[in-house]
Amino acid sequence: MFKISLEALNLLDAIDRHGSFAGAAKELFRVPSAVSYTVQKLEENLDVKLFVRNGPKISLTRAGAELLKEGRVLMQAAAELENRVQRVASGWETELRIGVNTMFSSLCLKDDLQAFHQETSQTGIRISEEVLSGTWESLQDGRTDIFIGVTIDNISLSGEYHTHLIGQMPFSFVVSPSHPLAQMNRPLTQADLLAHHAIVVSDSARRLPARTVGVLSGQSSITVPNLLSKFEYQMAGLGFGFLPAPYVEEAVRQRLLVEMEVSIPKPIETLYVAWRNDSPGKALAWWQRRLARPDLFERMVAFTRMQLYKRPQLLQIV
């Protein structure tokens, strides 16, 4: 009898990503007590301690980290096997995993999802959000089958991936009018910035080295989970940073944010849709065609901007 099930590995993965039983329980639609009991039984069966508890937060022991590292390989292999079997039978994948850069609202795929499910009900869709190194890592590790919004800087494609250009995103350096930097009527230097907090987005990579963008050596920073949260933190006057120019135009116009000139501007980012060069099933082939639409980037930017200004914190802007 196996002591480790794929269900248990999936549970450990969720706990590790959320850092708590409560977070994993919410993702898996279980109660925290059931999650805690499952972990306890697994530790008893293996006779090893998998987590170190520190109040509500928990972290993996060395044994737990090793189990999860190898377990993720098994989880990926099981998912790929399930998809292969389903494709052999019908040509449609059991599940298609779509990654979206947190620069965009994943809800921007609403119309695409409705069109896809009019085509088939055989394939489930799993949408995840990644940022920075986590975008490419999710493709490399098989957590996503197709990704919207990757950059190819410093990435060795080596023929493994197909990419399709979708657009270019310019950035603006902005602060709240109440922020001390907004009072400086000149281009900001690195010395000016070092005296204040940078608002940065946390890299979602699990295996690749995490990256930060726009942070100086020795810079004090506040790290947030995604770009839309970064927008809100800068609106609240908690720090500075670069944001996509199309998202801040209205806030700048109404003086809810102030655009500043800096000595080192952020380059325009060229964004792509990417997927592996494997033979696609019918679902992946459908999404490849759908995401090749020439208006994809404009639609995603427009929808994300609309969702951003619907947020309760920003109702005064609309």
FENSUL-V341295 format. One line per field, one symbol per residue. ss: DSSP state (a for helix, b for strand, c for the rest). psi: psi as a letter, one per 40 degrees, with the letter a starting at -180 (. if undefined). burial: + if it has 9 or more other ideal C-beta (glycine too) atoms within 8 Angstrom, else -. A space follows every 10 residues. Layout:
# FENSUL-V341295
ss->???
psi->???
burial->???
This chain:
# FENSUL-V341295
ss->cccccaaaaa aaaaaaaacc aaaaaaaacc caaaaaaaaa aaaaaacccc bbbbccbbbb caaaaaaaaa aaaaaaaaaa aaaaaaaaaa ccccbbbbbb bccccaaaaa aaaaaaaaac cccbbbbbbb ccaaaaaaaa cccccbbbbb cccccccccc bbbbbbbbbc bbbbbcccca aaaccccbca aaaacccbbb bccccccccc cccccccccc bbbbccaaaa aaaaaccccb bbbbaaaaaa aaaccccbbc cbccccccbb bbbbbbcccc caaaaaaaaa cccccaaaaa aaaaaaaacc caaaaaac
psi->hhehiddddd ddddddddei dddddddefi iddddddddd dddddefihd ihhgbeiiii iddddddddd dddddddddd ddddddddde ehidihhhih hediheeeed ddddddeddi edhihhhihi ibdddddddd eedidihhfi iehfhhdfed ihihhdihhi iihiiideid deehfihhid ddddeihihi hhheiddihi iihfhihehh ihhididddd dddddeeeai iiihdddedd dddefeihhi hidgihihhh iihiiifihi addddddddd eehdeddddd ddddddddee idefded.
burial->---+---+++ ++++++++++ +++++--+-- -+-+++-++- -++--+---+ +------+-+ +-+++-++-- ++-+++-+++ -++-+++--- -+++++++++ +++++--++- -++-++---+ --+-+-++++ +++++++++- ++++++++++ +--------- +-++-++-+- +++++++-+- ++-+---+-- -+++-+++++ +++++--+-+ -++-----+- ++-+-+++++ +++++---++ ++++++++-+ ++---+++-+ -+-------+ +++++----+ ++++++++-+ ++---++-++ +-+++-+++- +--+--+-
